[in-house]
């Protein structure tokens, strides 16, 4: 028999009685817990020993998001080892000293050593670590064009639009609606710059999550029967300097960071 990698396949083996003796409310929920590695088949008191021995070793447990990110980071670190750091500083808009590249992200310095380890004056989490290493590996050093485009116009951007809108633009708009002071933070704390653009907006500012990957945020305040509007744009050179997945990480990470700022103030 092939590997079992679906909760439904495990559910078929269960009595479907929802007895709760496994300390899980339903058999379907128990099946999900097994596939996540939180429970074992033997935790169900109604399964006989032969069935457990037959199927237990065939269950392919799903990795947690943290485990996936950790493995991905290790893969990126192996690629970073092959990068020539001294000659890369210019293409990255970084500085090189003591075998480290120092890259400014949202006005904060992050240093990457030749083994891919990241250090900074502030907390390093996956939303910045993954794009930062990808930037070191991928960036072609293309100059910023100052031509702003939506994510969908970048390479592979269209397939990421639904997720980007849901996890970045919509929550960022909600934050702006209720906490206009965040725009002051973007300027004073995170090195944002007011922007003059052709787009119709009340507030337009540029952030630099990475030196050669600027992000333009345009916000229109609500008016009478029209609700507010917020859009995020990237420089047309962005897909030459980083991949689309990292742009999503940066956008979603920005939201996460602002949500924490608002939470601390409330």
C-alpha positions as CSV (number, residue, x, y, z in Angstrom):
1,X,0.0,0.0,0.0
2,X,1.2,3.5,-0.8
3,X,1.9,6.1,1.9
4,X,-1.1,7.6,3.7
5,X,-0.9,11.4,3.5
6,X,-4.5,12.4,3.8
7,X,-6.7,12.7,6.9
8,X,-9.6,11.1,4.9
9,X,-7.5,8.0,4.3
10,X,-7.0,7.7,8.1
11,X,-10.6,8.5,8.8
12,X,-11.6,5.4,6.7
13,X,-9.8,3.2,9.2
14,X,-11.6,4.6,12.2
15,X,-14.9,3.5,13.8
16,X,-16.5,6.9,13.1
17,X,-18.2,6.8,16.5
18,X,-16.9,10.1,17.8
19,X,-16.5,8.5,21.2
20,X,-14.0,11.1,22.4
21,X,-11.9,8.4,24.3
22,X,-8.9,9.6,22.4
23,X,-9.4,13.1,23.9
24,X,-10.4,14.5,20.5
25,X,-14.0,15.6,19.8
26,X,-14.5,13.7,16.5
27,X,-12.9,10.9,14.5
28,X,-12.3,13.3,11.6
29,X,-10.4,15.6,13.9
30,X,-8.5,12.7,15.3
31,X,-7.5,11.7,11.7
32,X,-6.2,15.3,11.2
33,X,-4.2,15.1,14.5
34,X,-2.6,11.8,13.3
35,X,-1.5,13.3,10.0
36,X,0.0,16.2,11.9
37,X,1.9,13.9,14.2
38,X,0.0,15.0,17.2
39,X,-1.7,11.6,17.8
40,X,-0.9,8.0,16.9
41,X,-3.3,5.3,15.5
42,X,-2.7,3.5,18.8
43,X,-4.4,6.4,20.6
44,X,-7.7,5.1,19.3
45,X,-8.9,2.4,21.7
46,X,-11.1,0.8,19.1
47,X,-8.5,-0.2,16.5
48,X,-7.1,-3.7,16.8
49,X,-3.4,-4.3,17.1
50,X,-3.0,-5.9,13.6
51,X,-4.5,-2.9,11.9
52,X,-2.3,-0.5,13.8
53,X,0.8,-2.4,12.9
54,X,-0.2,-2.6,9.3
55,X,-0.8,1.1,8.8
56,X,1.1,3.0,11.4
57,X,4.4,3.0,9.5
58,X,2.7,4.1,6.3
59,X,1.5,7.4,7.6
60,X,3.3,10.4,6.1
61,X,3.1,13.1,8.7
62,X,2.7,16.7,7.5
63,X,5.4,19.1,8.5
64,X,4.4,22.2,10.4
65,X,4.9,25.6,8.9
66,X,7.8,26.2,11.2
67,X,9.5,22.9,10.1
68,X,9.0,23.8,6.5
69,X,10.4,27.3,7.0
70,X,13.4,25.9,8.9
71,X,14.2,23.4,6.1
72,X,13.8,26.1,3.5
73,X,16.2,28.4,5.4
74,X,18.8,25.6,5.5
75,X,18.5,25.2,1.7
76,X,19.0,29.0,1.2
77,X,22.0,29.0,3.5
78,X,23.7,26.3,1.4
79,X,23.2,28.5,-1.7
80,X,24.5,31.6,0.1
81,X,27.8,29.7,0.8
82,X,28.5,29.9,-2.9
83,X,28.1,33.6,-3.2
84,X,31.2,35.8,-3.6
85,X,30.5,38.4,-0.8
86,X,33.1,41.1,-1.6
87,X,32.0,41.5,-5.2
88,X,28.3,41.3,-4.3
89,X,28.0,44.4,-2.1
90,X,27.5,46.8,-5.1
91,X,24.8,44.7,-6.8
92,X,22.9,44.4,-3.5
93,X,23.3,48.0,-2.4
94,X,25.0,46.7,0.7
95,X,28.3,47.2,2.5
96,X,30.9,44.5,3.1
97,X,33.1,44.2,6.2
98,X,34.5,41.4,8.4
99,X,33.1,38.7,6.0
100,X,29.6,40.0,6.4
101,X,27.2,41.8,4.0
102,X,25.2,44.5,5.8
103,X,21.9,45.3,4.1
104,X,19.4,48.0,5.2
105,X,15.9,46.7,5.5
106,X,13.2,49.2,6.5
107,X,15.9,51.5,7.9
108,X,17.4,48.8,10.1
109,X,20.7,47.1,9.5
110,X,20.8,43.3,8.9
111,X,24.1,41.4,8.5
112,X,24.5,38.2,6.6
113,X,27.7,36.1,7.1
114,X,29.2,33.7,4.6
115,X,27.3,30.8,6.1
116,X,23.9,32.5,5.7
117,X,23.5,33.4,9.4
118,X,21.6,36.7,9.9
119,X,22.1,39.1,12.8
120,X,20.5,42.5,13.4
121,X,19.8,45.2,15.9
122,X,16.2,44.0,16.0
123,X,14.4,40.6,15.9
124,X,15.0,38.4,12.9
125,X,11.9,36.4,11.8
126,X,11.0,34.4,8.7
127,X,9.2,37.2,6.9
128,X,12.5,39.1,6.6
129,X,15.0,36.2,6.7
130,X,13.7,34.3,3.7
131,X,13.5,37.4,1.4
132,X,16.9,38.6,2.7
133,X,18.7,35.4,1.8
134,X,16.8,35.2,-1.5
135,X,17.9,38.8,-2.3
136,X,21.5,37.9,-1.7
137,X,21.2,34.9,-4.0
138,X,18.9,36.2,-6.7
139,X,19.4,40.0,-7.0
140,X,20.9,41.0,-10.4
141,X,21.6,44.5,-9.1
142,X,19.2,46.1,-11.6
143,X,18.8,49.8,-11.0
144,X,15.4,51.1,-9.8
145,X,13.4,52.4,-12.7
146,X,10.9,54.5,-10.7
147,X,8.1,52.9,-12.8
148,X,5.5,51.5,-10.4
149,X,3.5,48.4,-11.3
150,X,1.1,46.2,-9.4
151,X,2.2,42.7,-8.3
152,X,0.3,41.0,-11.2
153,X,2.5,42.7,-13.8
154,X,5.7,41.1,-12.4
155,X,6.9,37.7,-13.4
156,X,4.6,35.0,-11.9
157,X,2.7,37.8,-10.0
158,X,-0.8,37.0,-11.3
159,X,-1.0,33.7,-9.5
160,X,0.0,35.4,-6.2
161,X,-2.5,38.2,-6.4
162,X,-5.4,36.6,-4.5
163,X,-3.1,35.7,-1.6
164,X,-1.3,39.0,-1.7
165,X,-4.6,41.0,-1.6
166,X,-5.9,38.9,1.2
167,X,-2.8,38.8,3.4
168,X,-1.3,42.2,2.6
169,X,-3.5,44.9,0.9
170,X,-6.8,44.3,2.7
171,X,-5.4,44.0,6.2
172,X,-3.1,47.0,5.5
173,X,-6.1,49.0,4.5
174,X,-7.9,48.1,7.6
175,X,-4.9,49.1,9.7
176,X,-4.7,52.4,7.9
177,X,-8.4,53.1,8.3
178,X,-8.2,52.8,12.1
179,X,-4.6,53.8,12.8
180,X,-3.6,56.7,10.5
181,X,-0.6,57.3,12.8
182,X,1.0,54.2,11.1
183,X,1.9,56.4,8.2
184,X,3.9,58.6,10.5
185,X,5.7,55.4,11.7
186,X,6.5,54.5,8.1
187,X,8.2,57.8,7.6
188,X,9.9,58.3,11.0
189,X,10.8,54.8,12.1
190,X,11.0,52.7,8.9
191,X,12.7,55.2,6.6
192,X,9.7,55.8,4.3
193,X,9.7,58.7,1.9
194,X,6.7,60.8,0.6
195,X,6.2,60.0,-3.1
196,X,4.8,62.1,-6.0
197,X,3.0,59.7,-8.2
198,X,0.4,59.9,-11.0
199,X,-2.0,57.6,-9.1
200,X,-5.0,59.2,-7.4
201,X,-4.3,59.0,-3.7
202,X,-4.3,61.0,-0.5
203,X,-1.2,59.5,0.9
204,X,1.7,58.0,-1.2
205,X,4.9,56.9,0.4
206,X,7.8,54.6,-0.5
207,X,9.3,52.0,1.8
208,X,12.6,50.1,1.2
209,X,12.2,46.6,2.6
210,X,15.4,45.9,0.6
211,X,17.7,48.4,-1.0
212,X,16.8,47.6,-4.6
213,X,13.2,46.4,-3.9
214,X,11.2,49.5,-3.0
215,X,7.5,49.3,-2.2
216,X,5.0,52.1,-2.9
217,X,1.9,52.3,-0.7
218,X,-1.0,54.5,-2.0
219,X,-4.0,55.2,0.3
220,X,-7.2,57.0,-0.5
221,X,-9.3,58.1,2.5
222,X,-13.0,57.3,2.5
223,X,-15.4,59.9,1.1
224,X,-19.2,60.1,1.6
225,X,-20.4,56.9,-0.2
226,X,-16.9,55.7,-1.2
227,X,-14.9,53.5,1.0
228,X,-11.2,53.9,1.5
229,X,-8.7,52.2,-0.9
230,X,-5.1,51.0,-0.5
231,X,-2.9,49.6,-3.1
232,X,0.7,48.3,-3.0
233,X,3.0,48.7,-6.0
234,X,6.6,47.6,-6.8
235,X,9.3,49.0,-9.0
236,X,9.2,47.4,-12.5
237,X,12.7,46.0,-11.8
238,X,11.6,44.1,-8.7
239,X,11.4,40.7,-10.4
240,X,15.0,41.0,-11.6
241,X,16.2,41.6,-8.0
242,X,14.0,39.1,-6.0
243,X,11.4,36.4,-6.6
244,X,7.7,36.8,-6.4
245,X,7.3,34.6,-3.3
246,X,9.7,36.9,-1.4
247,X,7.6,40.0,-2.4
248,X,4.6,38.3,-0.8
249,X,6.6,37.5,2.3
250,X,7.7,41.1,2.6
251,X,4.1,42.4,2.2
252,X,2.6,40.0,4.6
253,X,5.4,40.5,7.1
254,X,4.9,44.3,6.9
255,X,1.3,43.8,8.0
256,X,2.3,41.5,10.8
257,X,4.8,44.0,12.1
258,X,2.2,46.9,12.0
259,X,-0.4,44.7,13.7
260,X,2.1,44.1,16.6
261,X,2.8,47.8,16.8
262,X,-0.9,48.6,17.1
263,X,-1.4,45.8,19.6
264,X,1.4,47.2,21.9
265,X,-0.2,50.6,21.8
266,X,-3.7,49.5,22.7
